[in-house]
Amino acid sequence: MKLAVAGKGGVGKTTVAAGLIKIMASDYDKIYAVDGDPDSCLGQALGLSIEEAYAITPLIEMKDEIREKTGDGGLLILNPKVDGDLERYGRYIDDKIFLIRMGEIKKGGSQCYCRENSFLGSVVSALFLDKKEAVVMDMGAGIEHLTRGTAKAVDMMIAVIEPNLNSIKTGLNIEKLAGDLGIKKVRYVINKVRNIKEEELIKKHLPEDKILGIIPYNELFIELSLKGEEIWRSTNPAFINLHDIYQKLRLEVG
């Protein structure tokens, strides 16, 4: 199963991605957890300390590796082969979950970042097209790390949104971007829902068959986040909601 989880900062997409990864670990021998959003910290959401999470070098900063794979001097290898080296690019969180930090795609300007972006693209391609293991990528609303080539291997794009009009608009934009890339299944997880009125707002603007599930607002999330502790535990009531979401997701993906 290959999943991409997208959303604007603050909606809880990294929390949702981490929870899905934890639940999926009971079904898969290995899961690649890919932190594709430089403004979040998937490693910490999966249980690492912030020091442990940031000790993992982002791919975009692996300058020696980038030079080795993409060539040096005037030669540029556009599609470097990296599938046999993925274990060098991250660390195991436990015996099943392997975390990779992507770093931010470099934008054009005074310096050329062709090598860095070519390297990033090749790693994403290896994960989604060459590897049989499960992959969950946590990414921003712009879904920059995906291309038409890699997007065809995404089984589902999950847009995490909150119950307000601005967040719904962001979700619809994610759906459009995903559709433009050729991703056929885009579904929504609605996070931080406080009451029936907020549920009704969501159902007014989104087709019900595209809503994977709803996660109620949970003070425990905030408390654990402030302490830097792992959020997803079997004793957390929201874990049941996410487990139901995962079961529905599995039925849709097959």
Buried (B, 14 or more C-beta within 10 A) or exposed (E): BBBBBBBBEEBBBBBBBBBBBBBBBEEBEBBBBBBBBBEBBBBBBBBBEEEBBBEBBBBBEBEEBBEEBBBEEEEEEEEBEBEEBBEEBBBEBEEBBBBBBBBBBBEEEEEEBEBBBBBBBBBBBBBBEBBEBBBBBBBBBBBBBBBEBBBBBBBBBBBBBBBBEEBBEBBBBBBEBBEEBBBEBBBBBBBBBEEEEBBEBBBEEBEEEEBBBBBBBBEEBEEBBEEEEBBBBEEBEBBEBBBBBBEBBEEEEE
